[in-house]
Amino acid sequence: MNTGVFVEHDGKEFKKVSLEALGGVSKIASEKSGKTFAFLFGEIENPERLLSKGADKVYYFKGQNLYIPETFTKLIQEKIESENINLFICGSTINGRDLAARICAKISASFGEEIVDFKIEGDKVHVKRPVFAGKAYVWEELLREKVVVVIRPNVFQVVEKEGKGDVEEKEIEDVDRLKLKDLKPKEEEEPDVTEADIIVSGGRGVGGPQGFEPLRKLARVLKAALGASRAAVDAGWIDHSHQVGQTGKTVSPSLYIACGISGAMQHLAGMRTSKVIVAINKDPNAPIFEIADYGIIGDLFEIVPALEEEIRKAG
Ligand SMILES: Cc1cc2nc3c(=O)[nH]c(=O)nc-3n(C[C@H](O)[C@H](O)[C@H](O)COP(=O)(O)OP(=O)(O)OC[C@H]3O[C@@H](n4cnc5c(N)ncnc54)[C@H](O)[C@@H]3O)c2cc1C
């Protein structure tokens, strides 16, 4: 089965979830004798690195480092048809989800959303995905000949293999009806929660914008991203880009440290697949303790700085 993967990057490094898509998922698909095509846009050095991460061929469309939805959709759709690609994969990022939906509509494919596992039986793709806000999982058979899936970050493995194959380079011809006039980078670039291996997250219990400072310090020593509950975001204490949950971002880090978060089901929906969950809460009956691997009952303003100090000492 031929597979296509949308590969995102920041101009220097490829997004981890794109490499996971390339390695993990396409490996399963190519075991059913097929080729894996990587679709790369913008400007990045050494695009051939993708050949050692699971791609057999890289289509490198050169241009500005911008997401141009209609243009990307058109270029990928053409290749899906000419290369007879039956499975197209994106990582669960803002652009990945947008592009997946567009491609799916254009090629009338079946759609697998937020998948955490994947197999091919006969000529049909089966996907495993969370349901009921992450309380259960369901395996689904995707019935159409062409399939588009969006994978959750930190679930599939990045692979290293011998880098064989070629990179076909072409300048982007922009067909988009939307034209971007100006792009302003964020003043302080903090790691994105969907990319992070460790997340330190704060809720209403931090008490205000200043309450995030000890969490930010802990995040720095752990090289972690800063997450938040909706209560903290709605109160205006932190930007929405940090929100984890049903109406925020879905994350699956190796370690999730929830500080002053009660554990409402809408929050759990976005983080319950984290590998290890640590909860810090002064209420011993907080529901977050039901899913936590380690629970610390106490005041986060004492515990978080103490944790930071110990981790710093440990080097
Ligand atoms: C349609 C819908 C969508 C939603 N989407 C989301 C979403 O995406 N993400 C999300 O998070 N929520 C979402 N919510 C809101 C959700 O229901 C909860 O209201 C929210 O998650 C509560 O946030 P919290 O845990 O920070 O606050 P609270 O529930 O108020 O919990 C605060 C916790 O902090 C503890 N605490 C207080 N002070 C301290 C201290 N000093 N030290 C330690 N612990 C302390 C308290 O014991 C308490 O457990 C959604 C709700 C709806 C209806």
The ligand as an SDF file (V2000), in Angstrom:
LIG
                    3D

 53 58  0  0  0  0  0  0  0  0999 V2000
  -17.7700   22.0190   26.5440 C   0  0  0  0  0  0  0  0  0  0  0  0
  -16.6720   22.1610   27.5530 C   0  0  0  0  0  0  0  0  0  0  0  0
  -15.3650   22.0670   27.1250 C   0  0  0  0  0  0  0  0  0  0  0  0
  -14.3250   22.1730   28.0360 C   0  0  0  0  0  0  0  0  0  0  0  0
  -13.0220   22.0560   27.5870 N   0  0  0  0  0  0  0  0  0  0  0  0
  -12.0300   22.0780   28.5080 C   0  0  0  0  0  0  0  0  0  0  0  0
  -10.6730   21.9070   28.0900 C   0  0  0  0  0  0  0  0  0  0  0  0
  -10.3510   21.7920   26.9080 O   0  0  0  0  0  0  0  0  0  0  0  0
   -9.7150   21.8760   29.0430 N   0  0  0  0  0  0  0  0  0  0  0  0
   -9.9940   22.0290   30.3860 C   0  0  0  0  0  0  0  0  0  0  0  0
   -9.0640   22.0120   31.1900 O   0  0  0  0  0  0  0  0  0  0  0  0
  -11.2570   22.2240   30.7890 N   0  0  0  0  0  0  0  0  0  0  0  0
  -12.2720   22.2740   29.8820 C   0  0  0  0  0  0  0  0  0  0  0  0
  -13.5310   22.4980   30.3090 N   0  0  0  0  0  0  0  0  0  0  0  0
  -13.7560   22.9550   31.7060 C   0  0  0  0  0  0  0  0  0  0  0  0
  -13.7560   21.8360   32.7190 C   0  0  0  0  0  0  0  0  0  0  0  0
  -15.0640   21.3170   32.8530 O   0  0  0  0  0  0  0  0  0  0  0  0
  -13.3070   22.3750   34.1060 C   0  0  0  0  0  0  0  0  0  0  0  0
  -14.1280   23.4530   34.4700 O   0  0  0  0  0  0  0  0  0  0  0  0
  -11.8610   22.8370   34.1190 C   0  0  0  0  0  0  0  0  0  0  0  0
  -11.0180   21.8500   33.5820 O   0  0  0  0  0  0  0  0  0  0  0  0
  -11.4490   23.1120   35.5760 C   0  0  0  0  0  0  0  0  0  0  0  0
  -10.1500   23.6040   35.5910 O   0  0  0  0  0  0  0  0  0  0  0  0
   -9.2330   23.4300   36.8800 P   0  0  0  0  0  0  0  0  0  0  0  0
   -9.0670   21.9830   37.1800 O   0  0  0  0  0  0  0  0  0  0  0  0
   -8.0220   24.2470   36.6440 O   0  0  0  0  0  0  0  0  0  0  0  0
  -10.0850   24.1830   37.9870 O   0  0  0  0  0  0  0  0  0  0  0  0
  -10.8870   23.6100   39.2980 P   0  0  0  0  0  0  0  0  0  0  0  0
  -11.8080   22.5510   38.8510 O   0  0  0  0  0  0  0  0  0  0  0  0
  -11.4230   24.8150   39.9510 O   0  0  0  0  0  0  0  0  0  0  0  0
   -9.7250   22.9550   40.1290 O   0  0  0  0  0  0  0  0  0  0  0  0
   -8.7230   23.6600   40.7850 C   0  0  0  0  0  0  0  0  0  0  0  0
   -7.9620   22.6600   41.6430 C   0  0  0  0  0  0  0  0  0  0  0  0
   -6.8500   23.2900   42.2130 O   0  0  0  0  0  0  0  0  0  0  0  0
   -6.6820   22.7840   43.5380 C   0  0  0  0  0  0  0  0  0  0  0  0
   -5.8960   23.7870   44.2590 N   0  0  0  0  0  0  0  0  0  0  0  0
   -6.2610   25.0390   44.6080 C   0  0  0  0  0  0  0  0  0  0  0  0
   -5.2380   25.6790   45.2040 N   0  0  0  0  0  0  0  0  0  0  0  0
   -4.1850   24.8060   45.2280 C   0  0  0  0  0  0  0  0  0  0  0  0
   -2.8660   24.8890   45.7080 C   0  0  0  0  0  0  0  0  0  0  0  0
   -2.3600   26.0140   46.2560 N   0  0  0  0  0  0  0  0  0  0  0  0
   -2.0660   23.8090   45.5920 N   0  0  0  0  0  0  0  0  0  0  0  0
   -2.5330   22.6430   45.0250 C   0  0  0  0  0  0  0  0  0  0  0  0
   -3.7840   22.5210   44.5700 N   0  0  0  0  0  0  0  0  0  0  0  0
   -4.6140   23.5910   44.6430 C   0  0  0  0  0  0  0  0  0  0  0  0
   -8.0790   22.5630   44.0400 C   0  0  0  0  0  0  0  0  0  0  0  0
   -8.0850   21.6090   45.0990 O   0  0  0  0  0  0  0  0  0  0  0  0
   -8.7820   22.0890   42.7880 C   0  0  0  0  0  0  0  0  0  0  0  0
   -8.7760   20.6600   42.7180 O   0  0  0  0  0  0  0  0  0  0  0  0
  -14.5940   22.4000   29.3940 C   0  0  0  0  0  0  0  0  0  0  0  0
  -15.9380   22.4810   29.8320 C   0  0  0  0  0  0  0  0  0  0  0  0
  -16.9600   22.3650   28.9320 C   0  0  0  0  0  0  0  0  0  0  0  0
  -18.3740   22.4540   29.4030 C   0  0  0  0  0  0  0  0  0  0  0  0
  1  2  1  0
  2  3  1  0
  2 52  2  0
  3  4  2  0
  4  5  1  0
  4 50  1  0
  5  6  2  0
  6  7  1  0
  6 13  1  0
  7  8  2  0
  7  9  1  0
  9 10  1  0
 10 11  2  0
 10 12  1  0
 12 13  2  0
 13 14  1  0
 14 15  1  0
 14 50  1  0
 15 16  1  0
 16 17  1  0
 16 18  1  0
 18 19  1  0
 18 20  1  0
 20 21  1  0
 20 22  1  0
 22 23  1  0
 23 24  1  0
 24 25  2  0
 24 26  1  0
 24 27  1  0
 27 28  1  0
 28 29  2  0
 28 30  1  0
 28 31  1  0
 31 32  1  0
 32 33  1  0
 33 34  1  0
 33 48  1  0
 34 35  1  0
 35 36  1  0
 35 46  1  0
 36 37  1  0
 36 45  1  0
 37 38  2  0
 38 39  1  0
 39 40  1  0
 39 45  2  0
 40 41  1  0
 40 42  2  0
 42 43  1  0
 43 44  2  0
 44 45  1  0
 46 47  1  0
 46 48  1  0
 48 49  1  0
 50 51  2  0
 51 52  1  0
 52 53  1  0
M  END
$$$$
